[in-house]
Amino acid sequence: MVTDTGSRAAFVLVSAAVGAGLGALSGQILFGGTAWTLIPWALGAIAIGIFANRMGTAILASGLYGYLLVALFLLTANTSHTALLPRILFALGLAFVGPVCAIPAAVVARLITKRVRSRS
């Protein structure tokens, strides 16, 4: 669990790096771009919610995680022969779907974790 400001910043940066790495791997290697890739993506968002100390940290970290994950997935999975700039703009625009999915998963995991910890 993260406690101080420096640790929170590091947690957000590590979450973003994991999202970027997982997105890049998912586009070409991991499960070949099938629906099975959603399982590790969801587990990553849930892990962010579990290990974040504050709700704000969970929201920021999962938002960056989701955005970078989807953006890099779309960039690496797109094997069309179109120009690079339209592909990048498409990926960066559509990547806003990532935080819409990752933030609720992290928030629910954070709320459940907080409730479980308060009972023990």
C-alpha positions in Angstrom: 0.0 0.0 0.0 1.3 3.5 -0.9 1.4 6.1 1.9 3.5 9.3 1.1 3.4 11.7 -1.8 6.6 10.3 -3.4 5.3 6.8 -3.2 1.9 7.8 -4.7 3.7 9.5 -7.7 5.8 6.4 -8.2 2.7 4.2 -8.0 1.0 6.3 -10.7 4.1 6.2 -12.9 4.5 2.4 -12.5 0.8 1.9 -13.2 1.1 4.0 -16.4 4.2 2.0 -17.4 2.4 -1.3 -16.8 -0.5 -0.1 -18.9 1.8 0.9 -21.7 3.7 -2.4 -21.6 0.6 -4.5 -21.3 -1.0 -2.6 -24.2 2.0 -3.1 -26.4 2.3 -6.8 -25.6 -1.4 -7.3 -26.1 -1.4 -5.9 -29.6 1.0 -8.4 -31.0 2.0 -11.2 -28.6 -0.5 -11.7 -25.7 -3.5 -13.8 -26.8 -3.1 -12.5 -30.4 -5.5 -9.5 -29.9 -8.5 -11.7 -28.9 -11.0 -11.0 -26.2 -8.9 -13.0 -23.8 -6.7 -9.9 -23.5 -9.4 -8.2 -21.4 -8.7 -10.6 -18.5 -5.2 -9.3 -17.7 -6.4 -5.7 -18.5 -9.1 -6.0 -15.9 -6.8 -7.7 -13.3 -4.4 -4.8 -13.7 -7.1 -2.2 -13.0 -8.3 -4.2 -10.0 -4.7 -4.5 -8.7 -4.4 -0.7 -8.9 -7.6 -0.3 -6.8 -6.3 -2.8 -4.2 -2.9 -1.3 -3.8 -3.7 2.4 -4.0 -3.9 4.1 -0.6 -6.3 6.8 -1.6 -9.2 7.0 -3.9 -7.6 9.9 -5.8 -4.5 7.9 -6.4 -6.5 4.9 -7.6 -8.5 7.1 -10.0 -5.4 8.9 -11.5 -3.3 5.7 -11.7 -6.1 3.6 -13.3 -7.0 6.5 -15.7 -3.4 6.7 -17.0 -3.2 2.9 -17.0 -6.3 2.5 -19.1 -5.5 5.3 -21.5 -1.9 4.1 -22.3 -3.0 0.5 -22.4 -5.7 1.1 -25.1 -3.6 3.6 -27.0 -0.6 1.3 -27.3 -2.8 -1.7 -28.0 -4.4 0.1 -30.9 -1.1 1.3 -32.3 0.6 -2.1 -32.1 -2.4 -4.2 -33.2 -3.2 -2.0 -36.3 -1.3 -3.6 -39.1 -3.0 -1.7 -41.9 -0.9 0.1 -44.6 -2.4 3.5 -43.9 -0.1 6.4 -43.0 1.2 6.6 -39.5 -0.3 9.9 -38.5 -4.0 8.9 -39.0 -3.3 5.7 -37.1 -1.8 7.6 -34.2 -4.6 10.1 -34.1 -7.2 7.3 -34.3 -5.5 5.4 -31.4 -5.1 8.5 -29.2 -8.7 9.5 -29.8 -10.2 6.1 -29.2 -8.0 5.4 -26.2 -10.3 7.5 -24.0 -12.4 4.3 -23.7 -9.6 2.8 -21.5 -10.1 5.1 -18.5 -13.9 4.7 -18.8 -13.4 1.0 -18.2 -10.3 1.0 -15.9 -11.5 3.7 -13.4 -14.7 2.0 -12.3 -12.9 -1.4 -11.9 -10.2 0.3 -9.7 -12.8 2.3 -7.7 -14.9 -0.8 -6.9 -11.7 -2.7 -5.9 -10.6 0.2 -3.7 -14.0 0.4 -2.0 -14.1 -3.4 -1.4 -10.5 -3.4 -0.1 -11.3 -0.5 2.2 -14.3 -2.2 3.6 -12.5 -5.5 4.2 -9.6 -3.8 5.9 -11.9 -1.8 8.2 -13.6 -5.0 9.4 -10.3 -6.6 10.5 
